[in-house]
Amino acid sequence: MIDLFSPKGKKDTVSTTNKDKSFEDGIVNIINKIKAGDKLLREEFINSYTPYIIRTVSNLTGKYVDVENSDEFSVGLAAFNEAIDSFDEGKNMFFFKFSTLVIKRRLTDYARHNKKHCHVYPFTYFEDKNNSYFEQIHLKSEIDLQNTYEISREIELYEQKLRDFGISLEHLAKCAPKHKDSKSLCIKIAKVIADNKELFSKLERTRNIPKTELLKLLKINKKTIERNRTFIIAAALIFGNDFNLLKDFLDISEPGGDNIERSTK
């Protein structure tokens, strides 16, 4: 019998497909009961998975978590509770993958608000020629195997998109801007492309950045686009294809604010 209220029980369930499904079905059933108003079950569920919350917060912040005095733990606890309320089994297959993302987003918001550095993964994790970049992500974050499967699937789709543009992950790692401001600018340019249907469509159709149209929209140096072509395309593909897991677990988060000067033409 699978113990749904035991983090150990949760780990045991990743050994076979049948157990995976049984465990997830049980979790969804519990969450549905909680959302229907079972307050006692909510409290029991959260208490049972407090070790999971502590581990997740510790992994994401890179710090020891003191339950009594940690603001980050409080943020993580509130985020886990939020994940229970907002979980939609029709959109998300795995609750713990979803809750991990919610916790990370709330910790990121908290870190930005307090002007602290949030633990993220740069494109340099992709440098390994033997594709161990994925193993590094897994070891760094210790995400459960179900979450790992989802990330792996997104990476495969992303690699395929990059190949269409003649870009490899190794080449991308070497081309990523080293300066923080340059990277931020490139990410914002990529976001503009991804958010504009005509620009993104032309990007995918021509396999190149639509510089003429882009320069009409933004007051940026043409050489900036040419010098950072690979990175801008790679970032635009993440935003434009809704690779949310990659966006969250790699250093390609959406930049705050929009300080790119728009063209008035």
N, C-alpha and C positions, 0 to 999 in steps of 0.2 A: 504493500500500500504506500502511496506517495504522500509524504507529509508536506502539505502545501504551506504550512505555517513555519517551516524550518528552512533557513538558508542552506543547511546541509542537504535537506531533502531536495531543494531546488537544484543544487549541483548534481545530485544523483540522477536527476531526470534527463540529463543531456546525453546519457549513454546510448539510448535507442530512440528511434523515431516515434514509436508508440508511446513511450514514456513522455517524450517531449510534448506530444499532442495532448496526452492525458493531463499533464501538469498545466499546460496553457489553458486548456478547457476549464480546469478547476479554478485557476486564477481568475479567468474571465467571469466565471459564475460567482465567485466571491465579490469581485468588483461590482457586478450588477446588483448584488444584494446590498452592498454598501451604498451605492448610488440611489437605491430605492428607499434608503433611510435607516439602515441598520447601523446605528452609531456605535454600539458595543462591538460589532464585527469590525468596523473601521479601526477602532482603538486597538483591538487584538491584532489585526493585520499589520498596522504600523509598528506596534511594539515588537512583533515577531521579526520584522524586517529592518529593525533599527541597526543591526550589525551590517546589513547590506548598505544602508544609507551612509553609515560611518565610513565603510570601506570606499564607497564611491566618492564621497567628499574628499577623503584623504588622497585617493588616487588623482583626482582632478586638480586639487590644490597643491599636492606634493608636500603636505604638512600633516603632522600628528593632530588628530582631532580630540580635543578635550570636550566631552559632551556637556559638561557643566558650564564651560566658559567660552565655547567656540561660537562665534557669530556665523561662521560658515556652516556649522552643523545645523543651526537653527534655520538657515536659508535652505539647506538640503532637505530638512524635515518638512518644511512648508512646501517645497517643490514636489516632494513625494506625495504629499496630500493633494496637491494640485493635480498631479498626474493621475491620481485615482479618479478625480472628478471629471477630468477632460479626456480620459482614455476612450477611444472609439475603436472597437474591434474591427470595424469595417475598413478603417484606414491604417491601422497598425496591427501587425500580426502578433507582436510580442510585447507584453506590458513592461517587462524589465528593460528592454531596449528603449522603449518610449520614456520610461521614468528616468533613465540615465540621461537622456537628452534634455529633459525638462530640468533636471538638477543642474546639468552643465550650463544651460542657458541662464538660469537664475543666479548661479554663482558668477557667471560672466557679467551679468547686469550688476551684481553686487560689487564685483571687483572694479568695474568701470566707474561706478558711482563713488567708490572710495579711492579711485585713482591708484589701484594696485594692479600688478601684472597677473593676468590669468594664464594658467598653464595650457598652452596650445601646441600643435605639432606643425612645424614648418615643412615646406616642400622638400627640404634636404633629407627627410626621412625616406624619400623615394630614390636616393642615390644608389642603393645597393644593387649590384648587377644581378644578384641571384634571387631577386624578388623577396628578400627577407624584410623589406620595408613593412609589409603587412604584419609580419611576426613582431616587429618592433612596436607597432601601434598596439597590438594585442597585449604584449608584455608590459608596456607602459601604463595602459589604462585598466588592464585586467577585466575587460568587459566579458560578460558571460558568453558562452559559445553561440547562443542564438543571435546575440547582437553581432558577434564576429562574423557570422554567416551573412548577415544583412550588409555589413560593411564590405565584405569580400565581393558580394554581388555588385555593389555600386562601383567598386574599384574596377571590376571587369568591364562593366559598361562604359566607365570613364576612359579606360585604356583604349577601348574600341573607338570611341569618339576621337581621342587624341591621334590614333593611327590614321584616321581619315584625313587629318591635317599634317601627317608626316611628323608627328611629335611623339617622342618616347618619354617615359617618366624620368629616365636618367638625364636626357637632354633638358627636360623641364627644370630639374633640380639645379642644373648648372646655369640656367638662364634666369632664374628667379632673382629679382632685384635685391641687393644686399642692404641698401639703405631703407630705413623704415618709412620715410616720407615718400620715396620713390615707389615702394611697394603699395603704400596706401593710395597714391595717385592712380597707379595701374589698376588696382582693384575697383576704384570708383569709375574709371573709364570702362572697365569690363562690365560693371553693373549697368551703366548707361546703355551699352550695346545689348545686354541681355533683356533689359526692360523695354527696349524699342523693337517691336515686332518686325519692322522693315529691316532694321540694321541686323538683327540676329538672323533673320531669314537669309539675308545676303551673305552674312558670314558663313553660314552652313552651306549655302549654294556655291559660293566662289572659293571657299576654303581660305579666305583671307579677310583681313580687317577692312571694312568699308571706309577707308580714310577720308575720301572726299566728303561723304555725307557726315561723318563724325566731326570733321573739322568745321563744318557749317553749324554744328550744334554746340561745340565746346571751343573755348579759347585755350588751346594747348599747342605745344610745339610739335610739329610733324615728326621731328626726330625722336621725340619721346615715344611715339607710337611705333616707329620703325625699330628703335633700339630694344623695345620691350614687347615686340610682336608675339613671341611664343607665350610669355607669361599672361599677357592680356587675353589671348585666345583661350588659354587653359582656364583662366578664371571665369571668363564669359561662358564657357561650356558648363562649368559647375553651376553658375547662377541660372543659366538658361534652361538647363535640363533638370533643375530641382534636385540636385544631388545633395540633399540636406545633411546626410550623415558625414559626407566628406567635408562639407562646409563647416560643420561643427567640430570635427575632430582634426582638421588641418588648419593651418594658419591662413585661412581664406575667408574669414568672417566678414559679413557686410560692415563696411566702415560707418561710423557714426557721423551724421551730418553730411552736407553736400557742399563742399567748398570749392568745387570746380566752377570756374566762371563760365556761364553760358553765353553763347554768341547771341547778339541782338539782331543778327541779319535775318 
